[in-house]
Amino acid sequence: SLLHEMRARNVAPDEKTLTTCLKAYEGNGDWQGALALVEAFESSGEASPSVISYTNLIRILSQAGKWQTALSLRSKLLSHGQKPDALLYAMLIRSAAREETPVEDITLSSSATEGGWAS
């Protein structure tokens, strides 16, 4: 994988690397590659993906119609001690609405408002 090649060349993966790679995966429409990259980045223990990386991944998954997978990332983000921001919630809500899931949309909206992430 890309992370293994970087390590082999003594290049430490960081948030910039992850963001750049996610944009490339997005451009190619490769949601599986984007998800695998973030998971590899997480499991490497070198650094945790930021809210920005999760937001980028959620956008990629949403564009691919994988809103439930995108929604699961919110829980992962919280478990890593990071706080979702308003943009992340907006992406999740738009994604759920695209899939015509109004109940989940309402739940996300309430959760975002209660958490102080949206107004």
Steps between C-alpha positions, in 0.01 A plus 500: 500500500593863478572525873737202484684650205534834680643332809740298286631827358525656848215741434272533801132518406322802647173686472608679180586168341166355600303801373683500167447128452131528588457768234659267246269214601205738476605607152510135395170419668676235708314500832638157594857622458427814701344300782787249501755781512339665803470164675868426429596845623302442821643155563857615440493688831715775349222758512123519519310638205362847572142621475598637158608155381182342631295773330680435171439127535134557586463713187655225287276235654193719464571560132520123457164451672662338804332727755468228766874437486550876518274516804705232676804726474336750733512242778860416416593867512339536842674187627834658404416799719440736211197725471305510175452850365203659327636417153527131585143492629375691196661240271338216692160669494521572126608144435211356700255735328628390158414145596155620613553401861310770688500323839878473501522857369298624799712296741818647356359851513403463864835344588688781328299768676518335843875458464542866421636430153219658302258785553 
